[in-house]
């Protein structure tokens, strides 16, 4: 048992013919692997697609949370910058 789910390949003689992926609707004959959950099933194709979506979302959230360094000036540097504008007027 993996993460509370029973993982196994469905065999034609052991499972009802109407068993299908709860996400894409493909029948068990149309997919390589069908994972049974408590109230539904998911196929290997939907697992791959979900995995890719999660990776993309994690990458986007990492990019958004990247902290850019701030250049903080010392007091004398601030004064010099201000003097450029005040004296130059």
Secondary structure, DSSP 8 states (H G I E B T S, - for coil): -BTTBEEE---TTTS-TT-B-TTT--BGGGSS-EEE-SS-EEEHHHHHHHHHHHHHHHHHHHHHT---------HHHHHHHHHHHHHT-
